[in-house]
Amino acid sequence: MASTDIRYLENIVDYAGTFPPAALTASESYSNYKTYRAGRESWILGYLAWSCTNLSELARLSGGNDEVELALIGRPSDSWDAWLQAREQDVEDYNTAVDIAPNLVAATYESRIADLGRMTDALGVLKALSKEADIFVELPWNVPIDDALAEIASHEWARAKFRTGGTAKEAYPTPEQLATVIKGCVDLEIEFKLTAGLHEPIAHTDASNGAFAHGFLNILMATSMAYTDDATVREMAEVLSAADPSEWSVRDGLAFRGRVLGEDELDDARSFFTSFGSCSLDEPLQGLAGLRR
């Protein structure tokens, strides 16, 4: 169980070991997941993030073992027709995997919409899947998405997902870009998850590519301010840009430059910022340990 001062981070990391930059084999990733789940730091672990394209391998590895709650990542596609076909194949592969390994459970399903102009149609397709799993629609942060967010907000079962990094510097949103999409979700009361680039609690420069990388505590604080204070994008971007660990504290809540978030505020923030995908649990935990010294 998490120490009481960081309880607000429980189940926040969906372990994504098969995805870059770790890019582990299915066997390595599943073995790590089992180790994490059985370990003393299991409190921070959410779901096992897994591509629908590799469910047969996971079924072989996990069959007969304890229940595995999955954050399923849908097949990518670059056209509307390909997107429809990909959804059908995802469902077929999941059903086949569950026949082999009934312990596999789809907790969430995530899909990137190839054509934002077809958002209404896409949500109609995803509605059927929402009976089995929480649905997250991946949206870009570098184009206007007001209409797409409004459409998602009109369906209480739909949620949003954004990428916050990758192997290339261009994959990282600026603080202003990230603040804009978070603000949009909070204003419309949309739950969201993030993925990629969030290995550290505090914003920093990624040593591998020189990108400005976001910190998950910065994001939690900015989300809380958007909800509690109706903070502007500019105010949120300032928080997202804060890269000095000495300005942050994780004792008795989350504090930044004298602003302390209590239990209720943190619970509210987590009701929006549900989780983030990471190919490592060790790095987030080590970063938190450093802040608590």
Disulfide bonds with the S-S distance in Angstrom:
none
